[in-house]
Amino acid sequence: MSTGVVPGIELQMTLLLFFALAGYLLASKINQSAVVGEILLGLVVGPSVLGLITYTEFVQAIAALGAVILMFVIGFEFKIEDLTNVKYGIIGLIGIIVPWIGGYFVSLAFGFSPESALFIGTALTATSIAITANVLKEMCLLDAEFSKAIIGTAVIDDILSLLALSITADVASGTFSFGGLAFIIAKQIGFLVLIALIGVFFISKMIVRMDESPISKKYPEFVFIFAVMIAFLFAALAEFIGISAIIGAFIAGVSFNGINLKHSHDISEGADYLYIIFASVFFVSLGILVDLSALTGPVLIFIAVITVIAIISKVVGCGIPARLLGYSNRDSLAIGFGMSPRGEVAMIVALMGLNLSLIGQDIYASIVVMSILTTVITPIAFRNWLFKKEVKACIAGEQGMQ
């Protein structure tokens, strides 16, 4: 602002919510993914064009909340056994190695230091599970077998990406050890197994008993509030352990799959309204994060190359193993493209590299823009190429229910 006065939190919040919901409505009106419409609107209202909203810590916090709620809602569509398929582990592992190697050597070819190249390669390993899951939900494809493969693989991919980040940071600082790596792996896997067991065998049964209690009959929203509270608890515990908070919220949603309530409001229906609001904020914030005016010619060339490598490395690294494991050509392509969005995970990697002075502002901006481009390309490929007929059927079905 010309006066130098920073907009207050109230103004930032109201503008953010207004444009987030406007983006959702706009995308629905033009029959495009909400992800694309909201990110593009974020670019317009952010520093790239109008400068109405900047990516402050407050905006970042609200966006993170949106990602947590989004994955909580997505979790309702899955069962624990959907996430334990050995195929997903194989696809996820190869889908980490190929982008890491590709990003590293391409960065070296552009003249970056080995330390910087390590961080760029690590940024390419990540997959934004929230983004792909939202696109699949919009297209009525969450029940498809390849969708379960994408989500299951993306959960594993997210954990492996954080391990890759830990290794990269330790190697860059000279503190890497195999013993420390083994401890991190055991801690994270043990935590996920523990909260999944608690959610399925304890909390879900508690919710069923709670539904029959006098307080739930008097206050039908009681169970919903309790379920959301558990989702935030699982998210906080996951963050504390060193796993992304969205994974904890996702496990909470999976734990509540199939619960039948007699007296209380439906948990998933209530969460859907939260999802529409806060997930919209999350996607708009990705557009706000980018300042296109800071990009120079050489940086734009690097962005173009690294974006192509980011997509191809996931399509090859995830798609080929999927095909070898028995998925059809189209489903294998869908798994590869579905794993392509880098989103907030790559941005976290870039921010860490920037804070450690291992990458500069040019690389940071490159990774952020690459993340945005891969996020936009995936829903376009799904809706307008791979699953064009399915999208039309989904839209026709929704219109028929109205």
VEXFIPA-590995 format. One record per residue (C-alpha): residue number from 1; residue in three letters; z, x, y. Coordinates in steps of 0.1 Angstrom, whole numbers, plus 5000, padded with zeros to 4 digits. Last residue first. Example, Ala and Ser with C-alpha at 12.3 -4.5 7.8 and 13.67 -1.06 7.14 Angstrom:
num:residuo:z:x:y
2:SER:5071:5137:4989
1:ALA:5078:5123:4955
This chain:
num:residuo:z:x:y
402:GLN:4917:4695:4687
401:MET:4914:4703:4650
400:GLY:4876:4703:4651
399:GLN:4876:4728:4680
398:GLU:4898:4752:4660
397:GLY:4875:4749:4630
396:ALA:4843:4754:4651
395:ILE:4859:4785:4666
394:CYS:4868:4799:4632
393:ALA:4833:4791:4618
392:LYS:4817:4809:4648
391:VAL:4839:4839:4642
390:GLU:4831:4840:4605
389:LYS:4794:4840:4613
388:LYS:4796:4869:4637
387:PHE:4818:4890:4613
386:LEU:4803:4925:4613
385:TRP:4782:4923:4644
384:ASN:4793:4903:4675
383:ARG:4829:4895:4668
382:PHE:4839:4926:4648
381:ALA:4819:4952:4667
380:ILE:4831:4937:4701
379:PRO:4867:4936:4688
378:THR:4864:4973:4679
377:ILE:4846:4986:4710
376:VAL:4874:4975:4735
375:THR:4902:4994:4718
374:THR:4881:5025:4711
373:LEU:4872:5025:4749
372:ILE:4908:5021:4760
371:SER:4921:5049:4738
370:MET:4892:5072:4749
369:VAL:4902:5064:4785
368:VAL:4938:5075:4778
367:ILE:4928:5106:4759
366:SER:4905:5117:4787
365:ALA:4931:5111:4814
364:TYR:4956:5133:4795
363:ILE:4929:5160:4789
362:ASP:4921:5161:4827
361:GLN:4958:5159:4837
360:GLY:4965:5191:4817
359:ILE:4976:5197:4781
358:LEU:5004:5219:4767
357:SER:5026:5214:4797
356:LEU:5053:5199:4774
355:ASN:5053:5167:4795
354:LEU:5015:5165:4793
353:GLY:5016:5169:4755
352:MET:5042:5142:4752
351:LEU:5021:5119:4774
350:ALA:4990:5125:4753
349:VAL:5009:5116:4721
348:ILE:5023:5085:4737
347:MET:4988:5075:4749
346:ALA:4975:5080:4713
345:VAL:5000:5054:4701
344:GLU:4993:5030:4730
343:GLY:4958:5022:4720
342:ARG:4940:5042:4693
341:PRO:4916:5015:4682
340:SER:4895:5029:4652
339:MET:4914:5016:4621
338:GLY:4896:4982:4622
337:PHE:4863:5001:4625
336:GLY:4870:5019:4593
335:ILE:4884:4989:4575
334:ALA:4855:4967:4587
333:LEU:4830:4993:4575
332:SER:4847:4992:4541
331:ASP:4847:4954:4541
330:ARG:4810:4954:4548
329:ASN:4801:4980:4521
328:SER:4823:4962:4496
327:TYR:4858:4975:4486
326:GLY:4862:4993:4453
325:LEU:4883:5024:4459
324:LEU:4853:5045:4466
323:ARG:4843:5021:4494
322:ALA:4878:5023:4509
321:PRO:4878:5061:4507
320:ILE:4844:5060:4526
319:GLY:4857:5036:4553
318:CYS:4890:5053:4561
317:GLY:4879:5089:4570
316:VAL:4843:5080:4577
315:VAL:4849:5050:4599
314:LYS:4880:5067:4613
313:SER:4862:5100:4621
312:ILE:4832:5081:4635
311:ILE:4853:5062:4660
310:ALA:4873:5091:4674
309:ILE:4843:5114:4673
308:VAL:4823:5090:4694
307:THR:4853:5087:4718
306:ILE:4857:5125:4719
305:VAL:4821:5130:4729
304:ALA:4820:5104:4756
303:ILE:4854:5115:4770
302:PHE:4842:5152:4770
301:ILE:4812:5142:4790
300:LEU:4833:5121:4814
299:VAL:4857:5151:4819
298:PRO:4827:5173:4828
297:GLY:4816:5148:4855
296:THR:4850:5141:4870
295:LEU:4875:5113:4863
294:ALA:4902:5105:4889
293:SER:4885:5075:4902
292:LEU:4887:5058:4868
291:ASP:4925:5053:4871
290:VAL:4935:5039:4837
289:LEU:4970:5025:4830
288:ILE:4961:4992:4845
287:GLY:4937:4986:4817
286:LEU:4963:4992:4790
285:SER:4987:4971:4810
284:VAL:4965:4940:4806
283:PHE:4967:4944:4768
282:PHE:5005:4945:4768
281:VAL:5009:4916:4793
280:SER:4987:4894:4771
279:ALA:5010:4903:4742
278:PHE:5039:4891:4763
277:ILE:5026:4856:4772
276:ILE:5006:4846:4741
275:TYR:5032:4862:4718
274:LEU:5061:4843:4733
273:TYR:5043:4811:4726
272:ASP:5034:4822:4691
271:ALA:5071:4830:4685
270:GLY:5080:4794:4687
269:GLU:5054:4784:4661
268:SER:5063:4813:4638
267:ILE:5100:4803:4638
266:ASP:5094:4765:4631
265:HIS:5121:4745:4650
264:SER:5151:4738:4628
263:HIS:5161:4709:4605
262:LYS:5141:4714:4574
261:LEU:5130:4750:4575
260:ASN:5107:4766:4549
259:ILE:5107:4804:4549
258:GLY:5073:4817:4536
257:ASN:5073:4850:4555
256:PHE:5106:4857:4573
255:SER:5108:4893:4559
254:VAL:5072:4900:4570
253:GLY:5082:4892:4606
252:ALA:5112:4915:4605
251:ILE:5090:4943:4590
250:PHE:5066:4938:4620
249:ALA:5095:4941:4644
248:GLY:5105:4974:4629
247:ILE:5069:4986:4629
246:ILE:5066:4977:4666
245:ALA:5096:4999:4674
244:SER:5076:5030:4664
243:ILE:5095:5052:4640
242:GLY:5120:5078:4651
241:ILE:5152:5065:4636
240:PHE:5163:5051:4669
239:GLU:5129:5034:4675
238:ALA:5132:5017:4641
237:LEU:5167:5006:4648
236:ALA:5156:4990:4681
235:ALA:5127:4972:4665
234:PHE:5149:4959:4636
233:LEU:5174:4946:4662
232:PHE:5146:4931:4683
231:ALA:5133:4912:4653
230:ILE:5168:4902:4643
229:MET:5173:4886:4678
228:VAL:5140:4868:4674
227:ALA:5152:4853:4641
226:PHE:5186:4842:4656
225:ILE:5168:4825:4685
224:PHE:5145:4807:4661
223:VAL:5175:4796:4640
222:PHE:5193:4781:4670
221:GLU:5163:4762:4684
220:PRO:5172:4731:4663
219:TYR:5206:4728:4681
218:LYS:5225:4699:4666
217:LYS:5211:4702:4631
216:SER:5212:4740:4635
215:ILE:5250:4738:4644
214:PRO:5257:4715:4615
213:SER:5244:4741:4589
212:GLU:5214:4735:4567
211:ASP:5191:4758:4587
210:MET:5218:4785:4586
209:ARG:5216:4785:4548
208:VAL:5178:4791:4550
207:ILE:5184:4818:4577
206:MET:5209:4836:4556
205:LYS:5184:4837:4527
204:SER:5159:4854:4551
203:ILE:5186:4878:4563
202:PHE:5197:4889:4528
201:PHE:5170:4895:4502
200:VAL:5139:4898:4524
199:GLY:5153:4913:4556
198:ILE:5178:4936:4539
197:LEU:5152:4948:4514
196:ALA:5127:4954:4542
195:ILE:5154:4971:4563
194:LEU:5162:4995:4535
193:VAL:5126:5003:4525
192:LEU:5117:5011:4561
191:PHE:5148:5033:4565
190:GLY:5142:5053:4533
189:ILE:5106:5060:4543
188:GLN:5116:5072:4577
187:LYS:5145:5094:4566
186:ALA:5127:5109:4536
185:ILE:5097:5118:4558
184:ILE:5119:5133:4585
183:PHE:5139:5153:4560
182:ALA:5107:5167:4544
181:LEU:5094:5178:4578
180:GLY:5127:5196:4586
179:GLY:5126:5215:4553
178:PHE:5089:5224:4558
177:SER:5098:5241:4591
176:PHE:5082:5240:4626
175:THR:5102:5254:4655
174:GLY:5074:5275:4673
173:SER:5071:5251:4703
172:ALA:5035:5243:4695
171:VAL:5041:5241:4658
170:ASP:5071:5218:4664
169:ALA:5052:5195:4687
168:THR:5022:5194:4663
167:ILE:5045:5187:4633
166:SER:5063:5159:4651
165:LEU:5030:5144:4662
164:ALA:5016:5145:4627
163:LEU:5048:5127:4615
162:LEU:5042:5101:4642
161:SER:5006:5097:4630
160:LEU:5018:5094:4593
159:ILE:5041:5066:4603
158:ASP:5014:5048:4622
157:ASP:4989:5054:4594
156:ILE:5012:5038:4568
155:VAL:5015:5007:4590
154:ALA:4977:5009:4597
153:THR:4970:5011:4560
152:GLY:4988:4978:4553
151:ILE:4973:4962:4583
150:ILE:4937:4973:4575
149:ALA:4941:4965:4537
148:LYS:4955:4931:4545
147:SER:4925:4925:4567
146:PHE:4901:4937:4539
145:GLU:4916:4911:4516
144:ALA:4911:4883:4541
143:ASP:4941:4862:4552
142:LEU:4942:4877:4587
141:LEU:4906:4866:4593
140:CYS:4911:4837:4617
139:MET:4891:4855:4644
138:GLU:4920:4856:4669
137:LYS:4943:4869:4642
136:LEU:4920:4897:4633
135:VAL:4918:4907:4669
134:ASN:4956:4907:4673
133:ALA:4960:4928:4641
132:THR:4935:4953:4654
131:ILE:4954:4957:4687
130:ALA:4989:4958:4673
129:ILE:4981:4983:4646
128:SER:4971:5009:4672
127:THR:4958:5037:4650
126:ALA:4968:5073:4656
125:THR:4950:5104:4642
124:LEU:4929:5109:4673
123:ALA:4960:5117:4694
122:THR:4969:5144:4669
121:GLY:4935:5161:4673
120:ILE:4940:5161:4711
119:PHE:4975:5176:4706
118:LEU:4962:5203:4683
117:ALA:4933:5211:4707
116:SER:4957:5217:4735
115:GLU:4977:5242:4714
114:PRO:4944:5258:4702
113:SER:4933:5262:4739
112:PHE:4904:5241:4752
111:GLY:4869:5255:4754
110:PHE:4848:5225:4747
109:ALA:4842:5237:4712
108:LEU:4880:5241:4707
107:SER:4883:5204:4715
106:VAL:4856:5195:4690
105:PHE:4874:5215:4664
104:TYR:4908:5198:4669
103:GLY:4895:5163:4672
102:GLY:4875:5165:4640
101:ILE:4903:5181:4620
100:TRP:4929:5154:4631
99:PRO:4903:5126:4628
98:VAL:4896:5136:4591
97:ILE:4933:5142:4581
96:ILE:4947:5108:4593
95:GLY:4922:5085:4577
94:ILE:4925:5106:4545
93:LEU:4962:5097:4545
92:GLY:4957:5061:4554
91:ILE:4930:5054:4528
90:ILE:4952:5069:4501
89:GLY:4983:5051:4512
88:TYR:4965:5018:4515
87:LYS:4951:5022:4479
86:VAL:4987:5026:4466
85:ASN:4994:4990:4476
84:THR:5029:4986:4490
83:LEU:5021:4967:4522
82:ASP:5008:4934:4507
81:GLU:5038:4934:4483
80:ILE:5061:4928:4513
79:LYS:5043:4896:4522
78:PHE:5021:4891:4553
77:GLU:5011:4865:4578
76:PHE:5045:4862:4594
75:GLY:5043:4899:4603
74:ILE:5016:4892:4629
73:VAL:5042:4873:4650
72:PHE:5067:4902:4649
71:MET:5038:4926:4657
70:LEU:5029:4907:4689
69:ILE:5066:4904:4699
68:VAL:5070:4942:4697
67:ALA:5037:4949:4715
66:GLY:5047:4925:4744
65:LEU:5081:4943:4748
64:ALA:5062:4976:4751
63:ALA:5041:4960:4779
62:ILE:5072:4949:4797
61:ALA:5087:4984:4795
60:GLN:5054:5001:4807
59:VAL:5052:4977:4836
58:PHE:5088:4986:4846
57:GLU:5081:5023:4841
56:THR:5052:5019:4866
55:TYR:5015:5016:4858
54:THR:5003:5004:4891
53:ILE:4995:4968:4902
52:LEU:4974:4956:4931
51:GLY:4952:4987:4932
50:LEU:4920:4967:4936
49:VAL:4895:4989:4917
48:SER:4907:5018:4894
47:PRO:4943:5016:4905
46:GLY:4949:4983:4885
45:VAL:4937:4948:4893
44:VAL:4902:4954:4880
43:LEU:4911:4977:4851
42:GLY:4937:4952:4840
41:LEU:4911:4925:4841
40:LEU:4890:4946:4817
39:ILE:4919:4951:4794
38:GLU:4927:4914:4794
37:GLY:4891:4903:4787
36:VAL:4886:4928:4759
35:VAL:4919:4921:4741
34:ALA:4915:4884:4746
33:SER:4885:4886:4723
32:GLN:4854:4869:4738
31:ASN:4844:4833:4739
30:ILE:4837:4832:4777
29:LYS:4865:4806:4782
28:SER:4889:4822:4758
27:ALA:4885:4856:4775
26:LEU:4891:4840:4809
25:LEU:4922:4821:4797
24:TYR:4938:4853:4782
23:GLY:4929:4873:4813
22:ALA:4945:4847:4836
21:LEU:4976:4849:4814
20:ALA:4978:4886:4820
19:PHE:4968:4883:4856
18:PHE:4997:4859:4864
17:LEU:5022:4878:4842
16:LEU:5015:4911:4859
15:LEU:5015:4896:4894
14:THR:5048:4878:4888
13:MET:5064:4910:4873
12:GLN:5052:4934:4900
11:LEU:5063:4910:4927
10:GLU:5098:4906:4912
9:ILE:5101:4944:4906
8:GLY:5094:4951:4943
7:PRO:5061:4965:4956
6:VAL:5065:5001:4967
5:VAL:5063:5004:5005
4:GLY:5040:5031:5017
3:THR:5029:5009:5046
2:SER:4992:5012:5035
1:MET:5000:5000:5000
